[in-house]
Amino acid sequence: MLDDCQLKLPYRQGIQVYTDLNLLTQVLAWFEQFNHPPVPHSVWLECQLALAEAFTNAVRHAHAHKTPETPIDIEVAVDAQMIELKVWDYGPGFDLSQLSDEAIEPDYGEHGRGLKIMQRVADVFCYDQIDQRNCLQIVKYYAQT
């Protein structure tokens, strides 16, 4: 854990968890370490939501037919101007270009909003297959204070 309330830049950490929605609490507790300057609190909150959505999607969709022991790797990097989140899974993948630019509909119910939420949070939003894994990348820029 950090002794002072400032991240020493560049700062990069990763965690690997199993495919289990119950581990979302552990993932979010791990993400607390990034709630320090230079990351503005409002940006951290948005990224926390995006991370929760990305992890949930990896469990529910990418790993829907995988064993619970299938790992999900999460990486976060911070520098003076941005925070980058990467969520790696072993699912079949999907075409991110199919995501429409339409607004989130109020009748989506409990499901179907995750990708749109992540897209809204991110300044850069990518999904690529790399070495037989998929990487969802979210980059959020912030002004240096």
C-alpha positions in Angstrom: 0.0 0.0 0.0 1.1 3.6 -0.6 2.6 5.4 2.4 1.8 8.9 1.1 -1.2 10.0 -0.8 0.5 10.4 -4.2 1.2 7.7 -6.7 4.9 7.5 -7.8 4.7 7.7 -11.6 4.6 5.8 -13.8 2.6 3.3 -11.6 1.5 -0.1 -12.9 -0.1 -3.0 -11.1 -1.8 -6.2 -12.1 -4.0 -8.8 -10.5 -5.2 -12.2 -11.7 -8.5 -13.6 -10.5 -10.7 -16.6 -11.3 -13.9 -16.5 -13.3 -16.3 -15.8 -10.4 -18.6 -12.8 -10.0 -18.1 -13.1 -6.2 -14.5 -11.9 -6.8 -15.7 -8.5 -8.0 -15.4 -7.2 -4.4 -11.8 -8.3 -4.4 -11.1 -6.6 -7.8 -12.7 -3.3 -6.6 -10.8 -3.4 -3.3 -7.5 -3.9 -5.3 -8.5 -1.0 -7.5 -8.6 1.3 -4.4 -4.8 1.8 -4.6 -5.4 4.0 -7.7 -7.6 6.4 -5.8 -4.8 8.9 -5.3 -3.4 11.9 -7.2 -2.6 12.4 -10.0 -5.9 10.5 -10.8 -8.8 12.9 -10.1 -11.4 11.3 -7.8 -14.1 11.8 -10.4 -12.0 10.0 -13.0 -11.2 7.2 -10.6 -15.0 6.7 -9.9 -15.7 6.5 -13.6 -12.9 4.0 -14.1 -14.1 1.9 -11.1 -17.5 1.6 -12.8 -15.9 0.7 -16.1 -13.7 -1.9 -14.4 -16.7 -3.5 -12.6 -18.5 -3.7 -16.0 -15.5 -5.1 -17.8 -14.9 -7.8 -15.1 -18.6 -8.7 -15.0 -18.7 -9.0 -18.8 -15.6 -11.2 -18.9 -17.2 -13.5 -16.3 -20.8 -13.5 -17.7 -20.0 -13.5 -21.4 -16.4 -14.2 -22.4 -16.0 -17.1 -19.9 -19.7 -18.2 -19.8 -18.7 -21.7 -20.9 -15.3 -21.8 -19.2 -14.4 -23.4 -15.9 -14.3 -21.2 -12.8 -10.6 -21.6 -12.7 -10.1 -19.8 -16.0 -8.1 -16.7 -15.1 -8.9 -13.1 -15.8 -6.0 -10.7 -15.8 -6.4 -7.1 -14.9 -3.7 -4.4 -15.4 -3.9 -0.8 -14.5 -1.3 1.8 -15.4 -1.2 5.5 -14.3 1.0 8.3 -15.5 0.7 12.1 -15.1 -2.0 12.4 -17.8 -4.0 9.2 -18.0 -5.1 5.9 -16.4 -5.3 2.8 -18.5 -7.2 -0.4 -17.7 -6.7 -3.7 -19.5 -8.9 -6.7 -18.8 -7.7 -10.0 -20.4 -10.0 -13.0 -21.0 -10.0 -16.3 -22.8 -13.4 -16.0 -24.4 -14.4 -16.3 -28.0 -14.3 -12.5 -28.5 -16.7 -10.2 -30.2 -16.8 -7.4 -32.7 -16.7 -4.1 -30.8 -17.5 -2.2 -34.0 -21.0 -3.6 -33.7 -21.6 -1.3 -30.7 -23.9 1.4 -31.8 -23.5 5.1 -30.9 -27.1 5.3 -29.8 -28.0 6.4 -26.3 -28.5 3.9 -23.5 -32.2 3.0 -23.6 -34.1 3.2 -20.3 -35.7 -0.1 -21.0 -32.5 -2.1 -21.2 -33.3 -3.6 -17.8 -30.4 -4.9 -15.7 -28.3 -6.1 -18.6 -27.0 -4.7 -21.8 -25.5 -1.4 -20.6 -22.0 -2.4 -19.7 -20.3 -1.8 -23.1 -22.0 1.5 -23.6 -21.0 2.6 -20.1 -17.4 1.7 -20.7 -17.5 3.4 -24.1 -18.8 6.6 -22.5 -16.2 6.6 -19.8 -13.2 5.9 -22.1 -11.3 8.3 -24.3 -9.8 5.2 -25.9 -11.9 2.0 -26.0 -10.5 -1.1 -27.8 -11.0 -4.8 -27.8 -8.3 -6.9 -29.5 -7.2 -10.5 -29.7 -3.6 -10.9 -28.7 -1.8 -14.3 -28.3 -5.1 -16.3 -28.0 -6.5 -13.9 -25.4 -8.8 -10.9 -25.6 -7.8 -7.6 -24.3 -10.4 -4.9 -23.4 -8.5 -1.6 -23.1 -9.9 1.6 -21.5 -7.9 4.7 -21.4 -9.1 7.9 -19.6 -7.1 11.1 -19.9 -7.2 13.9 -17.3 -5.6 17.3 -17.1 -2.5 17.6 -15.1 -3.1 19.8 -12.0 
